[in-house]
Amino acid sequence: MSSVNLKRRAEIGRERREKTRRRLIAAAARVIVDRGEERATIDDFIQAANVSRGTFYNYYSTREEIVEELWATIGKDPFKQIARWCEQIDGAAEQLTTFSRLVIRQAKHDEVWGWLIYAMSKDQATVNQDLRDFPTMQLERGLSEGKFKIDNLESARDFVVNVIRETIRVNLIEDCHGNYTDAIYKMLLAGLGVSRKDASRLIQKPLPDL
């Protein structure tokens, strides 16, 4: 057999492997959206992808491996892009407000991503660390600037994440008008000690087209 044919056979094998990997990732996304990250099992992934157990284990040794790759493949890049852009903003209150608005807007624009964020921000699992910890830096900075008035950093972080998470869910299942989300942002900022006047100013700022 010629070296050209051997090379082509190897390419076909790689293409098939990548196609199966993408199939497993897509199936895992559907399962997590339907069942949540905590309840999703290897059997669920196998059934959704319509592959054998042996095929699954050719790619992943554990449930956690495919969940981590799912976050890395689908979820992490848009999330990190939003975070990097917001790092340019001066002032913790505006930075946190803009970040929250961009995450919710992206979730409405890309429903799969939105449901993935919703499902994977549910607990303290390592794969969710990006989601659980995103406000920590802004909250710490806001405290040092005197912009936020909070008693406990961890409870404030959980408060912010859970408000945004629930707002994502509501926007995905309902056609929410602007007043709804604006009211959520105002209440979120009020809970952090931001004045009503400053909150109204912050949520009216135009968002970038990332």
PyMOL commands that set and color helices and strands:
alter all, ss='L'
color gray80, all
select helices_A, chain A and resi 3-35+42-49+53-59+63-86+92-109+111-120+126-133+136-145+153-173+178-191+196-203
alter helices_A, ss='H'
color red, helices_A
deselect
rebuild
show_as cartoon
